[in-house]
Amino acid sequence: MMRLNRYLAWCGLASRRKCEALIRAGRVAIDGQIATSLSTNIDEQKQIVTVDGRRIQPPKKFVYIVMNKPAGYVTTAQDELGRKTVMELLPKQIRVFPVGRLDKNTRGVLLFTNDGVLAFQLLHPRFDVDKIYQAEIDKPISDDHVRQLQTGVHLEDGMTHPCQVKLLTRARTCLQLTLHEGRKRQVRRMLQALGYQVISLIRTQFASIQIGDLKSGHWRYLTDEEVNTLKKLVTGKNG
């Protein structure tokens, strides 16, 4: 099952925000019935979605890309504030969307695809997909705060799930965090809640995909083997 607005966006119709506007305008139907709620879920295998009477379906050819996102770019297809977006780093003829988000100043692994089902699975907490970050902070982290990260940190939107923590330097100012959640600015917010300022943050791995020798701002297509590994990863956790 997938949210209707997400489904329309992954089919390449428009940005998710524009898809929401189409739903509100009563132009979207599911099995012939006008969709009235933005929270509607659909089963693309069983249901027919139309916009202005035209059937909307996922692309027949799927594309899978990894980028080493540089700082200074926002992760969105379009930005109302006129900021640089990660889409500007890809050729215009490639119709893909980012899988999740990295905030403007966070660097590292960012996936793109037009495969809505796989993207949904990689992002949904039920599939427990690893996201590994390397954070540099302004002062040594205490053992108590490491344990808090490992058990959960209270944020304004609730307690975080436990994450794995590994200290990377004797100075205790560089650490690796492995998360299974994908809340907005989660790593920064957890560390700030414990009293630390994040100096730099990079996602080194998403699921089975690592940065490797990919230079900042560069991208490449995933290999068939990498795509199959991603699909096996979520299939195994769903089974």
Secondary structure as GFF3:
##gff-version 3
##sequence-region A 1 239
A	DSSP	beta_strand	2	3	.	.	.	ID=ss1
A	DSSP	alpha_helix	4	10	.	.	.	ID=ss2
A	DSSP	alpha_helix	16	24	.	.	.	ID=ss3
A	DSSP	beta_strand	28	30	.	.	.	ID=ss4
A	DSSP	beta_strand	33	34	.	.	.	ID=ss5
A	DSSP	beta_strand	41	42	.	.	.	ID=ss6
A	DSSP	beta_strand	49	51	.	.	.	ID=ss7
A	DSSP	beta_strand	54	55	.	.	.	ID=ss8
A	DSSP	beta_strand	64	69	.	.	.	ID=ss9
A	DSSP	three_ten_helix	86	89	.	.	.	ID=ss10
A	DSSP	beta_strand	97	98	.	.	.	ID=ss11
A	DSSP	beta_strand	107	113	.	.	.	ID=ss12
A	DSSP	alpha_helix	116	123	.	.	.	ID=ss13
A	DSSP	three_ten_helix	125	127	.	.	.	ID=ss14
A	DSSP	beta_strand	131	137	.	.	.	ID=ss15
A	DSSP	alpha_helix	143	151	.	.	.	ID=ss16
A	DSSP	beta_strand	154	155	.	.	.	ID=ss17
A	DSSP	beta_strand	158	159	.	.	.	ID=ss18
A	DSSP	beta_strand	164	167	.	.	.	ID=ss19
A	DSSP	beta_strand	174	179	.	.	.	ID=ss20
A	DSSP	alpha_helix	186	193	.	.	.	ID=ss21
A	DSSP	beta_strand	198	206	.	.	.	ID=ss22
A	DSSP	beta_strand	209	210	.	.	.	ID=ss23
A	DSSP	beta_strand	219	221	.	.	.	ID=ss24
A	DSSP	alpha_helix	224	238	.	.	.	ID=ss25
###
